[in-house]
Amino acid sequence: MPDVPDPVAAFIVSEIRRARGAAGMTQEAFGRGAGFSASHVSAVESGTRALTVDFIRGADRALNNGGLFERLAATLGAPSWFLPWLDAERGATQLRYFEPNLIPGLLQTEAYARAVLRLDPRLSDDEVDRRVAGRIERQAILTREAPPQLVVVVDEGAIRRAGDGAEKLMAEQLFHLVACAERPNISVHVIPADVGLHAGLSGPLSLAHMPDGSWVGHLESQLGGDVVDQPADLDTLFERWESVRTEALPRRQSLDLIKEVANQWT
């Protein structure tokens, strides 16, 4: 199994060691449950042997924690600039996403997410795997008890864009998008191509409404992303959001358009 990169590995090792100690397990007892020798456990904990995903899964088994450390590794595998937004996303009661070019991550299939991430030539196969796992893990907020209300607006180009040989992948993604939009807490809207130029074409935006009544925004670019929490900046994002939301089709017409495009890919 692939190694987990630093500094993520160092943090996860320290948490595994802490949990093992709290459970009163020796390295030998822990190793038996995890499927590794005591010397292997000692080497990982001392930093002389690389932490692998296989070892993380073994630690989850030994500690019977429901896969906590594997989920942690997937989440921390996200870019560091994205972590503050992940915190806001998890705690939000309402979420607003606008995407001019892609299906938003919260509604992506695993295959679509992998195809999108592979467009970055800097990412190794292992890093793509970690980021895909983290993206799918994020989606758990939509099916938890008391999930956030999610409203998504996409440009029509986002549902019509598929690479050569990716027609089946795109059809599956669009049918998944329709299935998600049929849940009571999710609404998806499409800005039709005949709208032409509109304010959202300058880039994607995200907004999260927090339990204390405040809002947090997020802007993503080619180089990373920024969390937005200043009132004047949030006002601008809300103006852009209202602009794109006004241009979008109603919910039912949007779903009919998505289904029509999906059928063209099959």
C-alpha positions as CSV (number, residue, x, y, z in Angstrom):
1,M,0.0,0.0,0.0
2,P,1.2,3.6,-0.7
3,D,3.1,5.6,1.9
4,V,1.3,8.5,3.5
5,P,3.2,11.7,3.0
6,D,4.6,14.0,5.7
7,P,3.4,16.1,7.6
8,V,0.1,14.1,7.5
9,A,1.9,10.9,8.4
10,A,3.6,12.3,11.5
11,F,0.3,13.6,12.9
12,I,-1.6,10.4,12.2
13,V,1.1,8.3,13.8
14,S,1.0,10.5,16.9
15,E,-2.7,10.0,17.1
16,I,-2.5,6.3,16.6
17,R,0.1,6.0,19.4
18,R,-2.0,8.2,21.7
19,A,-5.1,6.0,21.0
20,R,-3.1,2.8,21.5
21,G,-1.9,4.1,24.9
22,A,-5.4,5.2,25.9
23,A,-6.7,1.7,25.1
24,G,-4.0,0.2,27.3
25,M,-2.6,-1.8,24.5
26,T,1.1,-2.8,24.2
27,Q,2.7,-2.6,20.8
28,E,2.6,-6.4,20.6
29,A,-1.2,-6.6,21.4
30,F,-1.9,-3.7,19.0
31,G,0.2,-5.4,16.3
32,R,-1.8,-8.6,16.7
33,G,-5.0,-6.7,16.1
34,A,-3.6,-4.7,13.3
35,G,-1.8,-7.6,11.5
36,F,1.7,-6.4,12.1
37,S,4.6,-7.4,14.2
38,A,5.5,-5.5,17.4
39,S,8.8,-4.5,15.8
40,H,6.9,-3.1,12.8
41,V,4.6,-1.1,15.1
42,S,7.6,0.2,17.0
43,A,9.3,1.2,13.8
44,V,6.3,3.1,12.5
45,E,5.8,4.9,15.9
46,S,9.4,5.9,16.1
47,G,9.4,7.2,12.5
48,T,12.0,4.8,11.2
49,R,9.4,3.0,9.0
50,A,7.0,4.8,6.7
51,L,3.3,4.9,7.5
52,T,1.2,3.2,4.9
53,V,-2.5,3.1,4.2
54,D,-2.4,-0.6,5.0
55,F,-1.1,0.1,8.5
56,I,-3.7,2.8,9.0
57,R,-6.5,0.3,8.2
58,G,-4.9,-2.2,10.5
59,A,-4.8,0.4,13.3
60,D,-8.5,1.0,12.7
61,R,-9.2,-2.7,13.1
62,A,-7.1,-3.1,16.2
63,L,-8.8,-0.1,17.9
64,N,-12.3,-0.9,16.5
65,N,-12.9,2.7,15.8
66,G,-15.0,2.5,12.6
67,G,-12.3,3.6,10.2
68,L,-11.5,6.8,12.0
69,F,-7.9,7.1,11.0
70,E,-8.5,6.2,7.4
71,R,-11.0,9.0,7.2
72,L,-8.6,11.3,8.9
73,A,-5.9,10.5,6.4
74,A,-8.3,11.1,3.5
75,T,-9.4,14.4,4.9
76,L,-5.9,15.7,5.6
77,G,-4.8,14.6,2.2
78,A,-6.7,17.6,0.9
79,P,-4.6,20.7,0.1
80,S,-3.8,22.8,3.2
81,W,-5.5,25.9,1.8
82,F,-8.8,23.9,1.6
83,L,-8.9,22.8,5.2
84,P,-10.5,26.0,6.6
85,W,-13.3,25.7,4.1
86,L,-13.8,22.0,5.0
87,D,-14.4,23.0,8.6
88,A,-17.0,25.5,7.6
89,E,-18.6,23.0,5.2
90,R,-18.9,20.4,8.0
91,G,-20.5,22.8,10.4
92,A,-22.8,24.6,8.0
93,T,-26.6,24.5,8.2
94,Q,-26.9,25.9,4.6
95,L,-24.6,25.7,1.7
96,R,-24.6,27.5,-1.6
97,Y,-22.4,26.5,-4.5
98,F,-21.9,28.1,-8.0
99,E,-19.7,26.3,-10.6
100,P,-19.4,27.5,-14.2
101,N,-17.3,24.6,-15.4
102,L,-17.6,21.5,-13.2
103,I,-20.0,19.6,-11.0
104,P,-19.4,20.6,-7.4
105,G,-17.3,18.2,-5.3
106,L,-20.2,17.4,-2.9
107,L,-22.2,16.0,-5.8
108,Q,-19.4,14.2,-7.8
109,T,-19.2,10.5,-8.4
110,E,-16.0,8.8,-7.6
111,A,-15.2,8.3,-11.3
112,Y,-15.9,11.9,-12.2
113,A,-13.8,13.2,-9.2
114,R,-10.9,11.0,-10.3
115,A,-11.1,12.2,-13.9
116,V,-11.1,15.8,-12.7
117,L,-8.2,15.3,-10.3
118,R,-6.1,13.5,-12.9
119,L,-6.1,16.7,-15.0
120,D,-3.5,18.1,-12.6
121,P,-0.2,16.6,-13.9
122,R,1.6,17.3,-10.6
123,L,-0.5,14.8,-8.7
124,S,0.8,11.2,-8.3
125,D,-1.6,8.3,-8.6
126,D,-1.5,7.9,-4.8
127,E,-2.2,11.6,-4.2
128,V,-5.2,11.3,-6.6
129,D,-6.5,8.3,-4.7
130,R,-6.2,10.2,-1.4
131,R,-8.0,13.3,-2.7
132,V,-10.8,11.2,-4.3
133,A,-11.3,9.4,-0.9
134,G,-11.4,12.8,0.8
135,R,-13.9,14.2,-1.7
136,I,-16.2,11.2,-1.2
137,E,-15.9,11.4,2.5
138,R,-17.0,15.1,2.4
139,Q,-20.3,14.0,0.9
140,A,-21.3,12.2,4.2
141,I,-22.6,15.6,5.5
142,L,-25.5,15.4,3.0
143,T,-26.9,12.1,4.4
144,R,-26.2,12.7,8.1
145,E,-28.9,13.4,10.6
146,A,-30.0,17.0,10.2
147,P,-28.0,17.6,6.9
148,P,-27.4,21.1,5.6
149,Q,-29.7,22.6,3.0
150,L,-27.6,22.6,-0.2
151,V,-28.4,24.8,-3.2
152,V,-26.2,24.3,-6.3
153,V,-26.1,26.4,-9.5
154,V,-24.1,25.2,-12.5
155,D,-23.6,26.7,-15.9
156,E,-25.0,24.5,-18.7
157,G,-21.5,24.0,-19.9
158,A,-20.7,22.1,-16.8
159,I,-23.2,19.4,-17.6
160,R,-22.3,19.2,-21.3
161,R,-18.5,18.9,-20.9
162,A,-17.0,15.4,-21.4
163,G,-13.7,14.3,-22.8
164,D,-13.2,11.8,-25.5
165,G,-14.2,8.4,-24.3
166,A,-15.8,9.9,-21.1
167,E,-19.4,9.8,-22.3
168,K,-20.4,6.9,-20.0
169,L,-18.7,8.6,-17.1
170,M,-20.5,11.8,-17.7
171,A,-23.9,10.1,-18.1
172,E,-23.4,8.4,-14.8
173,Q,-22.4,11.7,-13.2
174,L,-25.5,13.4,-14.5
175,F,-27.9,10.7,-13.4
176,H,-26.2,10.8,-10.0
177,L,-26.7,14.6,-9.9
178,V,-30.5,14.1,-10.6
179,A,-30.7,11.5,-7.9
180,C,-29.0,13.8,-5.4
181,A,-31.3,16.7,-6.4
182,E,-34.4,14.6,-5.6
183,R,-33.4,14.6,-1.9
184,P,-35.4,17.1,0.1
185,N,-32.3,18.9,1.3
186,I,-30.7,19.4,-2.1
187,S,-31.6,21.7,-5.0
188,V,-29.8,21.9,-8.3
189,H,-30.3,24.6,-10.9
190,V,-28.8,25.1,-14.3
191,I,-28.1,28.4,-16.1
192,P,-29.0,27.7,-19.7
193,A,-26.5,28.4,-22.5
194,D,-28.8,30.9,-24.2
195,V,-28.3,33.3,-21.2
196,G,-25.0,34.2,-22.7
197,L,-22.6,36.3,-20.6
198,H,-23.4,36.5,-16.9
199,A,-21.7,37.5,-13.6
200,G,-20.8,34.0,-12.6
201,L,-18.4,33.4,-15.5
202,S,-15.6,35.1,-13.6
203,G,-15.3,32.0,-11.4
204,P,-16.9,29.6,-8.8
205,L,-18.0,30.7,-5.4
206,S,-19.2,28.9,-2.2
207,L,-21.2,30.2,0.8
208,A,-21.8,28.5,4.1
209,H,-24.3,29.6,6.7
210,M,-23.1,28.7,10.2
211,P,-25.2,27.8,13.3
212,D,-24.4,31.2,14.9
213,G,-26.0,33.0,12.0
214,S,-22.8,34.1,10.3
215,W,-21.8,33.3,6.8
216,V,-18.4,32.2,5.4
217,G,-17.5,32.3,1.7
218,H,-14.9,30.5,-0.3
219,L,-13.2,31.4,-3.6
220,E,-11.0,29.0,-5.6
221,S,-8.4,29.8,-8.2
222,Q,-5.7,28.0,-10.2
223,L,-3.3,28.5,-7.3
224,G,-5.5,27.6,-4.3
225,G,-8.4,29.1,-2.5
226,D,-9.3,31.7,0.1
227,V,-11.9,31.8,2.9
228,V,-13.9,35.0,2.9
229,D,-15.4,36.3,6.1
230,Q,-15.2,40.1,5.8
231,P,-18.7,41.8,5.5
232,A,-17.8,43.8,2.4
233,D,-16.4,40.7,0.6
234,L,-19.4,38.6,1.7
235,D,-21.8,41.3,0.3
236,T,-20.0,41.0,-3.0
237,L,-20.3,37.2,-3.0
238,F,-24.0,37.4,-2.2
239,E,-24.6,39.9,-5.1
240,R,-22.9,37.4,-7.4
241,W,-24.9,34.5,-6.0
242,E,-28.2,36.3,-6.4
243,S,-27.2,37.2,-9.9
244,V,-26.4,33.6,-11.0
245,R,-29.4,32.2,-9.0
246,T,-31.7,34.6,-10.9
247,E,-30.4,33.5,-14.3
248,A,-30.9,29.8,-13.5
249,L,-33.8,27.7,-14.5
250,P,-36.3,26.5,-11.9
251,R,-35.6,23.2,-10.2
252,R,-37.9,21.0,-12.3
253,Q,-36.8,22.5,-15.6
254,S,-33.2,22.2,-14.5
255,L,-33.6,18.5,-13.8
256,D,-35.3,17.9,-17.1
257,L,-32.4,19.5,-18.9
258,I,-29.9,17.4,-16.9
259,K,-31.7,14.2,-17.8
260,E,-31.9,15.3,-21.5
261,V,-28.1,15.8,-21.6
262,A,-27.5,12.6,-19.7
263,N,-29.5,10.6,-22.2
264,Q,-27.4,12.1,-25.0
265,W,-24.3,10.6,-23.4
266,T,-25.8,7.1,-23.2
